[in-house]
Amino acid sequence: MAPKIAVIGLGYLGATHAAAMAELGFEVLGLDIVPEKTQALSRGQTPIYEPGLEDLLARHVAGLPGSSGRLSFTTSFAELAEFGDIHFICVNTPQKPGEYACDMSYVDSAVESLAPHLTRPALVVGKSTVPVGSAGRLARRIAELAPAGEAAELVWNPEFLREGFAVEDTLRPDRIVVGVAGGGGTAATGGESRAESLLREVYAKPVAEGSPFIVTDLPTAELVKTAANAFLSTKISFINAMAEVCETAGGDVLKLAEALGHDDRIGRKFLRAGIGFGGGCLPKDIRAFMARAGELGAAEALSFLREIDAINMRRRVYMVELARETLGGSLLGKRIAVLGAAFKPDSDDVRDSPALNIAGQLHLQGAEVTVYDPKAMENAKRVFPTLRYADGVTEAAQGAHAVLHLTEWREFREIDPAALGDVVSERHLLDGRNTLDPVLWRKADWTYRALGRPTA
C-alpha cells in the first residue's frame, strides 16, 4: 500500500508540494494553522499566484467536481498524525527582524505540535531551508516527544523550487537530495535505510524519468540549498559588479555577458545584469548562511557574501540615481511610471522586491509614482499603500516624465513604444532588466537607458 502523505504549512512551498504529491498518485492531507487558508484551498483557490497550481488543485481537491479526491486539508495535528505515514514540513523560515539569522520558530512549532501525536512509525521530512545543524537538533527533539520514540525518524529533503516554475520543479526536479542520519544505509550496511526506501517510493516517477536521487548526511543536505543560493547570488552580483565597471569604462554589460556565457565553464544563466535579486529566498538565505557560519566559527569562509549582498542592494540605489539624472537632477514632482512590482515575472511575490523597493525610494524622494504589475498589485498595495496603482500600462504611464521597466513580464516586452509615447509627458525609458529592445524604443523617439550600458 502506498504511503499517505501529510504536508505541514500551506504557503508557496507547502501548497505546491501537497498538490504535486496528489498528482503523483498519493493520498495527501495538508495542514495549516490558519483556517482561512485551508478553507480557500478546499475551494481550489491558491494562496499565491503560481502557474499550474490552480489546475492541480482542481484535479485533486476532495469535493470539487471531477477531482480525484486525493487532496484534503485540516488544521488538526492529531488528525494529520493519524492520517500520515510521511510528514513533510514546509513552513516558512524568514529572516529575524533586525538580524541576519534565520527565524526557526515556525519549524520548531511544527515539530513541537506534531511529534506528541506520532504514536506509530513515521517519517518526518524537512523541506524548509534551515541553518546547518538544525536537522540533528530537531531529530533529537522528535525522539524525545514522540510516543513512537526512534521509530519517528527525521530526514532532510531540501526544496529547489523556482517561483513561476514550482509545479514543474516538484514533478520533474533536476535533483532530489535526501539527508539521513549517518549518511545513508547503502554505504554503511549495503542496503537502503527505511527512510531512503520510503522517499524513493515517493519520488519513484521523477527518478524513473531521470531525476538524480542523492543520499547524504543531514548537514550536507541542509547545506545544499543554502550553498546553491549563495552561488546563484554570487553569479548575479558578479555580472552586476561588471555593470558598475561598464558604466565607468563605457562598456556594454549585455555584450560582455553574452561573450562570457559562451564559455561552458561559466554558462549564460544568471548573467543578466539589472536591478538585482529579491524574493523570499536568495536575500534572506545568504544572510542566514553568513550568520550560521559565524556561529560555527567559520565567518571568514563566507565573508565574501557581504559584498554580494552589498552589490545587490546598490543596484536599487543606482536605478533611483539614474532616474534622477534622466529627469534633470531632481525627482521632486516628477511623474514616474513603474512597470513591475513582483520580484520576478510569473509570480505575485513582492518580498524584498527590487522593483517595489525602487518605487518606494522614488516616492520618498518626492516623485509621483504609479505602479502596474499583472499579478502582484494586491500584495504591493499591502506593502506600500501610499504609492499610486494603475490597472494597466497605459494608465500607469499617463503623463509620466519617465517609465521604469523593473519586472520582466512578457506583457511589457510586447508594449508598442509609439502608442505608449502618445500618453506620456516625456519619452524616457529606463530598462532595469535589460530585456527591452533599445533600437525599437529609440525608433519611436524614446531615450533608452539601462544600468551597465551607457552606450547601448
C-alpha positions as CSV (number, residue, x, y, z in Angstrom):
1,M,0.0,0.0,0.0
2,A,1.3,3.4,-0.9
3,P,2.3,5.7,2.0
4,K,0.0,8.5,2.9
5,I,1.5,12.0,2.7
6,A,1.0,14.8,5.2
7,V,2.1,18.4,4.5
8,I,2.6,20.9,7.2
9,G,2.4,24.6,6.1
10,L,0.4,25.5,3.0
11,G,2.1,28.6,1.7
12,Y,4.0,28.8,-1.5
13,L,6.1,25.6,-0.9
14,G,3.6,23.5,1.0
15,A,0.6,24.1,-1.2
16,T,2.6,23.3,-4.3
17,H,4.1,20.2,-2.7
18,A,0.8,18.9,-1.5
19,A,-0.9,19.3,-4.9
20,A,2.1,17.7,-6.7
21,M,2.1,14.7,-4.4
22,A,-1.6,14.2,-5.2
23,E,-0.7,14.5,-8.9
24,L,1.9,11.7,-8.4
25,G,-0.9,9.5,-7.1
26,F,-0.7,9.7,-3.3
27,E,-3.4,10.5,-0.8
28,V,-2.5,13.8,0.8
29,L,-3.6,15.7,3.8
30,G,-2.4,19.3,4.1
31,L,-2.3,21.3,7.4
32,D,-2.1,25.0,8.1
33,I,-2.9,26.7,11.4
34,V,-4.7,29.5,9.5
35,P,-8.3,28.3,8.9
36,E,-8.9,30.8,6.1
37,K,-6.0,29.2,4.2
38,T,-7.3,25.7,4.4
39,Q,-10.8,26.8,3.6
40,A,-9.6,28.6,0.5
41,L,-7.6,25.6,-0.7
42,S,-10.6,23.4,-0.1
43,R,-12.4,25.5,-2.6
44,G,-9.5,25.2,-5.1
45,Q,-8.2,28.7,-4.5
46,T,-4.5,29.2,-4.4
47,P,-2.8,31.2,-1.6
48,I,-0.3,32.6,-4.2
49,Y,-0.1,33.0,-7.9
50,E,1.9,30.1,-9.3
51,P,1.3,28.9,-12.9
52,G,-0.3,25.4,-13.0
53,L,-1.1,25.2,-9.3
54,E,-4.7,26.1,-9.6
55,D,-5.1,23.3,-12.3
56,L,-3.6,20.7,-9.9
57,L,-5.9,21.8,-7.1
58,A,-8.9,21.5,-9.4
59,R,-7.8,18.0,-10.4
60,H,-7.3,16.6,-6.9
61,V,-9.0,18.6,-4.0
62,A,-11.7,16.4,-2.4
63,G,-15.2,17.7,-3.1
64,L,-14.5,19.6,-6.3
65,P,-16.4,18.4,-9.4
66,G,-14.4,15.8,-11.3
67,S,-11.4,15.7,-8.9
68,S,-9.6,12.6,-7.8
69,G,-10.4,13.4,-4.2
70,R,-6.8,12.6,-3.2
71,L,-6.1,16.0,-1.6
72,S,-7.8,17.4,1.5
73,F,-6.9,19.9,4.3
74,T,-7.1,20.2,8.1
75,T,-6.0,22.4,11.0
76,S,-5.6,19.5,13.4
77,F,-2.2,17.9,14.1
78,A,-3.9,14.9,15.8
79,E,-5.8,14.2,12.5
80,L,-2.7,14.8,10.5
81,A,-0.6,12.3,12.6
82,E,-3.4,9.7,12.5
83,F,-3.5,10.0,8.7
84,G,0.1,10.4,7.5
85,D,3.0,7.9,7.1
86,I,5.3,10.6,5.8
87,H,5.1,14.2,7.1
88,F,6.7,17.0,5.1
89,I,7.5,20.2,7.0
90,C,7.1,23.1,4.5
91,V,6.8,26.1,6.8
92,N,8.5,29.5,6.3
93,T,12.0,30.3,7.7
94,P,12.1,34.1,7.4
95,Q,14.9,36.4,8.4
96,K,14.8,37.5,12.0
97,P,13.8,41.2,12.4
98,G,17.0,43.3,12.9
99,E,19.3,40.3,12.4
100,Y,20.8,38.3,9.6
101,A,19.9,35.0,11.3
102,C,17.1,32.7,10.3
103,D,13.9,32.6,12.3
104,M,13.3,28.9,13.1
105,S,10.2,29.5,15.2
106,Y,7.8,28.1,12.6
107,V,9.8,24.9,12.1
108,D,10.2,24.4,15.8
109,S,6.5,25.0,16.4
110,A,5.6,22.4,13.7
111,V,7.8,19.8,15.3
112,E,6.5,20.6,18.8
113,S,2.9,20.3,17.6
114,L,3.3,17.1,15.5
115,A,5.7,14.9,17.5
116,P,3.5,14.2,20.5
117,H,0.9,12.7,18.2
118,L,3.3,10.3,16.5
119,T,2.3,7.0,18.1
120,R,3.4,4.7,15.3
121,P,6.4,4.5,13.0
122,A,6.5,7.7,10.9
123,L,8.9,9.6,8.7
124,V,9.2,13.4,9.2
125,V,10.8,15.1,6.2
126,G,12.1,18.6,6.5
127,K,11.8,20.7,3.3
128,S,12.2,24.2,4.7
129,T,15.5,26.0,4.3
130,V,17.3,25.9,7.7
131,P,20.7,26.7,9.2
132,V,23.1,23.7,9.0
133,G,22.8,21.7,12.3
134,S,19.1,22.2,12.7
135,A,18.1,18.7,11.5
136,G,20.2,16.9,14.1
137,R,18.6,19.1,16.8
138,L,15.1,18.5,15.5
139,A,15.7,14.8,15.2
140,R,16.6,14.6,18.8
141,R,13.5,16.6,19.8
142,I,11.2,14.4,17.8
143,A,12.7,11.3,19.5
144,E,12.0,12.9,22.9
145,L,8.5,14.0,22.2
146,A,7.1,11.2,20.0
147,P,5.4,8.2,21.8
148,A,6.9,6.1,18.9
149,G,10.4,7.1,20.0
150,E,13.1,6.4,17.5
151,A,10.5,4.9,15.1
152,A,9.6,8.5,14.4
153,E,12.6,9.3,12.1
154,L,13.6,12.6,10.6
155,V,15.3,13.2,7.3
156,W,16.0,16.4,5.3
157,N,14.9,16.8,1.7
158,P,15.5,20.4,0.7
159,E,13.4,22.1,-1.9
160,F,14.9,23.8,-5.0
161,L,11.7,25.5,-6.4
162,R,11.9,28.4,-8.7
163,E,8.9,30.7,-8.4
164,G,7.0,30.6,-11.6
165,F,8.1,27.0,-12.2
166,A,7.4,25.5,-8.8
167,V,4.9,22.8,-10.2
168,E,7.3,21.7,-12.8
169,D,10.2,21.7,-10.4
170,T,8.3,19.5,-7.9
171,L,7.0,17.0,-10.5
172,R,10.3,16.9,-12.5
173,P,13.1,18.1,-10.2
174,D,16.6,18.5,-11.5
175,R,17.8,16.6,-8.4
176,I,16.4,15.0,-5.3
177,V,18.6,15.3,-2.2
178,V,17.8,13.2,0.9
179,G,19.8,13.7,4.1
180,V,19.6,10.9,6.6
181,A,21.3,10.3,9.9
182,G,24.7,8.7,9.4
183,G,24.8,9.5,5.7
184,G,22.6,6.7,4.4
185,G,22.3,3.0,4.9
186,T,23.5,2.0,1.5
187,A,27.1,2.9,2.1
188,A,27.2,1.7,5.7
189,T,25.3,-1.6,5.5
190,G,24.9,-2.5,1.9
191,G,21.2,-1.8,2.0
192,E,18.8,1.2,2.0
193,S,17.5,2.6,5.2
194,R,13.8,2.6,5.8
195,A,13.7,6.4,5.3
196,E,15.6,6.2,2.0
197,S,13.3,3.4,0.7
198,L,10.2,5.4,1.6
199,L,11.4,8.5,-0.2
200,R,12.5,6.5,-3.2
201,E,8.8,5.3,-3.3
202,V,7.5,8.9,-3.1
203,Y,9.8,10.1,-5.9
204,A,9.7,6.9,-8.0
205,K,8.2,8.7,-11.0
206,P,10.6,11.6,-11.3
207,V,13.5,9.2,-10.6
208,A,12.3,6.9,-13.4
209,E,12.2,10.0,-15.7
210,G,15.8,10.8,-14.9
211,S,15.9,12.9,-11.8
212,P,19.1,12.0,-9.8
213,F,18.5,10.8,-6.3
214,I,21.3,11.8,-4.0
215,V,21.6,10.5,-0.4
216,T,23.8,12.4,2.0
217,D,24.2,13.0,5.7
218,L,21.9,15.6,7.4
219,P,24.4,18.5,7.5
220,T,25.2,18.1,3.8
221,A,21.5,18.1,2.8
222,E,20.9,21.3,4.8
223,L,24.0,22.9,3.1
224,V,22.9,22.1,-0.5
225,K,20.1,24.6,-0.6
226,T,22.0,27.5,1.1
227,A,25.1,26.8,-0.9
228,A,23.1,26.8,-4.2
229,N,21.5,30.1,-3.4
230,A,24.9,31.6,-2.3
231,F,26.4,30.5,-5.7
232,L,23.5,31.9,-7.7
233,S,23.6,35.2,-5.7
234,T,27.3,35.4,-6.4
235,K,26.8,34.9,-10.1
236,I,24.1,37.6,-10.3
237,S,26.1,40.1,-8.3
238,F,29.2,39.4,-10.3
239,I,27.6,40.5,-13.5
240,N,26.1,43.5,-11.7
241,A,29.6,44.4,-10.5
242,M,30.7,44.2,-14.1
243,A,27.8,46.6,-15.0
244,E,29.3,49.1,-12.5
245,V,32.6,48.8,-14.3
246,C,30.9,49.2,-17.7
247,E,29.3,52.4,-16.5
248,T,32.6,54.0,-15.9
249,A,34.5,52.4,-18.8
250,G,31.9,52.9,-21.4
251,G,31.3,49.2,-22.0
252,D,28.1,47.2,-22.7
253,V,27.4,44.7,-19.9
254,L,24.9,42.8,-22.1
255,K,27.5,42.1,-24.8
256,L,30.0,41.3,-22.0
257,A,27.6,38.7,-20.5
258,E,27.0,37.2,-23.9
259,A,30.7,36.7,-24.5
260,L,31.2,35.3,-21.1
261,G,28.3,32.9,-21.4
262,H,29.8,31.1,-24.4
263,D,32.4,29.8,-22.0
264,D,30.9,26.5,-20.9
265,R,32.7,26.7,-17.6
266,I,30.6,29.9,-16.9
267,G,27.4,29.5,-18.8
268,R,24.7,32.0,-19.7
269,K,22.2,31.5,-16.9
270,F,22.1,34.2,-14.2
271,L,24.3,36.6,-16.1
272,R,21.6,39.1,-16.8
273,A,22.6,42.4,-15.3
274,G,19.9,44.7,-13.9
275,I,18.5,45.9,-10.6
276,G,19.4,42.7,-8.8
277,F,17.7,39.8,-7.0
278,G,15.0,39.8,-4.4
279,G,12.2,37.5,-3.3
280,G,11.7,35.3,-0.2
281,C,14.8,33.1,-0.8
282,L,18.1,34.5,-2.0
283,P,18.5,37.6,0.1
284,K,17.5,36.0,3.4
285,D,19.2,32.7,2.7
286,I,22.7,34.3,2.1
287,R,22.3,36.4,5.2
288,A,21.3,33.4,7.3
289,F,24.2,31.4,5.8
290,M,26.6,34.2,6.9
291,A,25.1,34.2,10.4
292,R,25.3,30.5,10.8
293,A,28.9,30.4,9.6
294,G,29.8,32.9,12.3
295,E,28.1,30.8,14.9
296,L,30.2,27.8,13.8
297,G,33.4,29.8,13.8
298,A,33.7,29.9,10.0
299,A,32.7,33.5,9.4
300,E,35.7,34.2,7.2
301,A,34.7,31.5,4.8
302,L,31.6,33.4,3.8
303,S,32.7,37.0,4.3
304,F,32.5,37.5,0.5
305,L,28.7,37.1,0.8
306,R,28.6,40.5,2.5
307,E,29.9,42.1,-0.7
308,I,27.5,40.1,-2.8
309,D,24.6,41.4,-0.7
310,A,26.0,45.0,-0.9
311,I,26.4,44.9,-4.7
312,N,22.8,43.6,-4.9
313,M,21.4,46.4,-2.7
314,R,23.4,49.1,-4.6
315,R,21.6,48.2,-7.8
316,R,18.4,49.7,-6.4
317,V,20.2,52.9,-5.4
318,Y,21.8,53.2,-8.8
319,M,18.4,52.9,-10.6
320,V,17.0,55.7,-8.4
321,E,20.0,57.9,-9.2
322,L,19.7,57.1,-12.9
323,A,16.1,58.2,-12.8
324,R,17.2,61.4,-11.1
325,E,19.9,62.0,-13.7
326,T,17.5,61.4,-16.5
327,L,15.0,63.9,-15.1
328,G,17.4,66.7,-14.9
329,G,18.8,66.2,-11.4
330,S,15.6,66.3,-9.3
331,L,12.7,63.8,-8.7
332,L,10.5,66.3,-6.9
333,G,7.1,66.5,-8.5
334,K,8.1,64.2,-11.4
335,R,5.6,61.6,-12.6
336,I,7.2,58.2,-12.9
337,A,5.5,55.0,-14.2
338,V,6.9,51.8,-12.7
339,L,6.2,48.7,-14.7
340,G,6.5,45.8,-12.3
341,A,6.1,45.2,-8.5
342,A,6.8,41.4,-8.2
343,F,10.5,40.4,-7.6
344,K,10.3,38.3,-10.8
345,P,7.8,37.6,-13.6
346,D,5.2,34.8,-13.3
347,S,4.9,35.5,-9.6
348,D,2.9,37.7,-7.3
349,D,5.6,37.7,-4.6
350,V,6.8,41.2,-3.6
351,R,9.0,40.1,-0.7
352,D,12.2,42.1,-0.9
353,S,11.3,43.0,-4.4
354,P,13.8,45.4,-6.1
355,A,11.1,46.8,-8.2
356,L,8.8,47.8,-5.3
357,N,11.8,49.0,-3.3
358,I,12.8,51.3,-6.1
359,A,9.3,52.6,-6.5
360,G,9.2,53.3,-2.7
361,Q,12.5,55.1,-2.8
362,L,11.4,57.3,-5.7
363,H,8.2,58.2,-3.9
364,L,10.0,59.1,-0.7
365,Q,12.3,61.4,-2.7
366,G,9.3,63.4,-4.0
367,A,8.3,61.7,-7.2
368,E,4.7,60.9,-8.1
369,V,5.0,57.1,-8.7
370,T,2.3,55.0,-10.3
371,V,2.9,51.2,-10.3
372,Y,1.4,48.5,-12.5
373,D,2.0,44.7,-12.3
374,P,0.0,42.0,-14.0
375,K,-0.3,39.8,-10.8
376,A,1.3,41.5,-7.7
377,M,-0.9,44.6,-7.3
378,E,-2.8,43.5,-4.1
379,N,0.4,42.3,-2.4
380,A,2.2,45.5,-3.4
381,K,-0.6,47.7,-2.0
382,R,-0.3,45.9,1.3
383,V,3.5,46.7,1.5
384,F,3.4,50.2,0.0
385,P,-0.2,51.6,0.4
386,T,1.0,55.2,-0.2
387,L,2.0,54.5,-3.8
388,R,-0.4,55.0,-6.7
389,Y,-1.5,51.9,-8.6
390,A,-2.9,51.6,-12.1
391,D,-4.9,48.9,-13.9
392,G,-2.7,48.7,-16.9
393,V,0.5,50.0,-18.6
394,T,-1.3,52.9,-20.4
395,E,-2.9,54.2,-17.2
396,A,0.3,53.9,-15.3
397,A,2.2,55.9,-18.0
398,Q,-0.4,58.7,-18.3
399,G,1.5,62.0,-18.1
400,A,4.7,60.3,-17.0
401,H,8.1,62.0,-17.3
402,A,9.8,58.6,-17.2
403,V,8.9,55.0,-17.5
404,L,10.9,52.4,-15.5
405,H,10.8,48.7,-16.6
406,L,11.6,46.8,-13.4
407,T,10.0,43.3,-13.7
408,E,10.4,41.5,-16.9
409,W,6.9,40.4,-17.6
410,R,6.2,39.3,-21.2
411,E,3.4,41.8,-21.3
412,F,6.0,44.6,-21.0
413,R,8.1,43.2,-23.8
414,E,5.1,43.5,-26.1
415,I,4.4,47.2,-25.5
416,D,4.1,49.4,-28.6
417,P,6.6,52.2,-27.9
418,A,4.9,54.6,-30.3
419,A,1.5,54.1,-28.7
420,L,2.8,54.5,-25.2
421,G,4.6,57.6,-26.3
422,D,1.3,59.3,-27.0
423,V,0.3,59.2,-23.4
424,V,3.5,60.2,-21.6
425,S,4.8,63.8,-21.0
426,E,8.4,62.9,-21.8
427,R,9.7,59.8,-23.6
428,H,12.3,58.5,-21.2
429,L,12.6,54.7,-20.7
430,L,14.9,53.2,-18.0
431,D,15.2,49.4,-18.5
432,G,16.1,47.9,-15.2
433,R,16.1,44.4,-16.5
434,N,17.9,44.8,-19.8
435,T,15.2,42.9,-21.7
436,L,13.7,45.6,-23.9
437,D,15.0,46.4,-27.4
438,P,16.7,49.8,-27.4
439,V,16.5,50.1,-31.2
440,L,12.8,49.6,-31.2
441,W,12.2,52.2,-28.5
442,R,14.6,54.8,-30.0
443,K,12.9,54.5,-33.4
444,A,9.8,55.7,-31.5
445,D,11.8,58.7,-30.2
446,W,12.3,57.4,-26.7
447,T,15.6,57.9,-24.8
448,Y,16.7,54.4,-23.6
449,R,19.0,53.8,-20.7
450,A,19.9,50.7,-18.8
451,L,22.4,50.0,-16.0
452,G,25.8,48.9,-17.3
453,R,25.0,50.0,-20.9
454,P,25.8,53.7,-21.1
455,T,26.4,53.4,-24.9
456,A,23.7,50.9,-25.8
